[in-house]
Amino acid sequence: MSMTQTAGYLLEEVVAHLLRSSGYRLLDATDDPDALVVAGNGLRVRGRGAQHQADALGDLDVPIPFSLPVRLFVEAKCVRDRTGLDVIRNAHGVVHDVNERLHSSSPEMGDLYRRRVQYRYSVFSTGGFSEDAQRFALAHQISLVDLSSRDWRELADTLRAGARSAHKLGPGNGDTVAAWARRALREALRTLEAADGRATQSRSPVGDSHSIWARELSARILRRRSGRNDMLLGFVDAPFILILSPEDTDAFVGLAAGRTEPLPVDIFWEAEGPLEGDWTIEHESDAGVVRLTFPLPDALQEVITVASEEEQRATASRAKALLSTITVYVEGRPIRLQYRRRRPTSSRQEPAVARWANLRESFRRKKSLPPEPADADQGARGWNLRAVGELLHRLDQGSYVQGEIIRHAVALGGSVTREQIYDLAGYPPDRTLRGFSRPTSRLRDELVQEGLIPGSAAYPLEVDYGTGVTALQYKVAPEIAAILRSS
């Protein structure tokens, strides 16, 4: 078993955890003996013509009126290259075959009383998807979850590192590396869920060293000390799923707690590079701004966005229909995010459709022009005084504590401990620091897009985990620290 295959199995367990925390109940053969069977490497689903393996299979616990219950096939690919058309064609064949199993022209009497479900298929890929795969998936309602964007690259790196360390530890109790690793990670994730009241803790079936490995890996994946996720699934009125990354998970969970009405949000496009980036969901209230980001496959962006002004109205209608309501499960409870466009107050706050279209057209125009000579005043080699000043100004304008933390860290020699952050920010002891550096990273990317710094410029805050999974301190990028000391 290769380390790449082991990393893929670990990704399956992470996706299964996502499903459990997003309203799905994971199935095994005992849940539906008529349709499910254990064979070969795991769970298989009987189709009309064959049995089909499922990396994970979930029943949506939320009933849908006047509709068959939804059962979701999940396939997980921890790969560096884009997932191709062959994988999506196979997904289409699988879901078609299992849905056709009971659709016979002359069913037996017993079939009429069987519980029927509607199977759907979703593919998660850390390498993204080829253009042909995206278009085929859209045409046949196969949901693609692209984990290759900025916010999710660390997940793939973490899983690959976990696979390497698992192979060094070796198998436990005669199992293959992949077998004990995925079982140990599953147990660790369920233990973390138990802390959130959704599962019961059970004894790990593997040795102590393997249990420690699994606990450390699960904590690094989820970046948490409590039972709350840094990864959320968003369900929309369209044949695809959104995978959401909160900028501040605690703030989002606190905002959603006890809420029964839909949460009004805006949706923007946040550029990372030429035709690359993430979409941002933003809610603004007196308590502050809460943001979540999510990627979309390129082909899907083409469907809901266009460059020409005359088509903007029709395109906006398509985007509103697809993303108008997003349902997110927080601690087992559905929260509805309702898209409501506000009047933009800055260029960053243009409606998502126009923002993406204008950036796309701008990038394409720039690609057709010869490159402009580098300007030293604009940070040809990295950060400069103007860019650092703009970074701190935007942090202060957004009421982010990170600006004060950067200044304080520089005064202390370039870094600040987690205890000092809690003291300076006035955070309660039960608050986590996951996502603490994201506002500075997002603003750094904005400055890159505006040409104030090059794409090679360092990120403002670097997290030091030591040898564990808890952030010990945050270090300011040396370039930024040197500029602040000399200014």
Secondary structure as GFF3:
##gff-version 3
##sequence-region A 1 487
A	DSSP	alpha_helix	3	20	.	.	.	ID=ss1
A	DSSP	beta_strand	24	26	.	.	.	ID=ss2
A	DSSP	three_ten_helix	29	31	.	.	.	ID=ss3
A	DSSP	beta_strand	36	39	.	.	.	ID=ss4
A	DSSP	beta_strand	42	46	.	.	.	ID=ss5
A	DSSP	beta_strand	51	53	.	.	.	ID=ss6
A	DSSP	beta_strand	56	60	.	.	.	ID=ss7
A	DSSP	beta_strand	70	77	.	.	.	ID=ss8
A	DSSP	alpha_helix	85	99	.	.	.	ID=ss9
A	DSSP	three_ten_helix	109	113	.	.	.	ID=ss10
A	DSSP	beta_strand	118	125	.	.	.	ID=ss11
A	DSSP	alpha_helix	131	139	.	.	.	ID=ss12
A	DSSP	beta_strand	143	146	.	.	.	ID=ss13
A	DSSP	three_ten_helix	150	152	.	.	.	ID=ss14
A	DSSP	alpha_helix	153	169	.	.	.	ID=ss15
A	DSSP	alpha_helix	177	194	.	.	.	ID=ss16
A	DSSP	alpha_helix	208	222	.	.	.	ID=ss17
A	DSSP	beta_strand	232	235	.	.	.	ID=ss18
A	DSSP	beta_strand	241	246	.	.	.	ID=ss19
A	DSSP	alpha_helix	249	256	.	.	.	ID=ss20
A	DSSP	beta_strand	263	273	.	.	.	ID=ss21
A	DSSP	beta_strand	276	285	.	.	.	ID=ss22
A	DSSP	beta_strand	288	294	.	.	.	ID=ss23
A	DSSP	alpha_helix	298	304	.	.	.	ID=ss24
A	DSSP	three_ten_helix	309	311	.	.	.	ID=ss25
A	DSSP	alpha_helix	312	323	.	.	.	ID=ss26
A	DSSP	beta_strand	325	330	.	.	.	ID=ss27
A	DSSP	beta_strand	333	339	.	.	.	ID=ss28
A	DSSP	three_ten_helix	347	349	.	.	.	ID=ss29
A	DSSP	alpha_helix	352	367	.	.	.	ID=ss30
A	DSSP	three_ten_helix	376	378	.	.	.	ID=ss31
A	DSSP	alpha_helix	385	397	.	.	.	ID=ss32
A	DSSP	alpha_helix	402	411	.	.	.	ID=ss33
A	DSSP	beta_strand	415	417	.	.	.	ID=ss34
A	DSSP	alpha_helix	418	425	.	.	.	ID=ss35
A	DSSP	alpha_helix	438	449	.	.	.	ID=ss36
A	DSSP	beta_strand	461	464	.	.	.	ID=ss37
A	DSSP	beta_strand	473	476	.	.	.	ID=ss38
A	DSSP	alpha_helix	478	486	.	.	.	ID=ss39
###
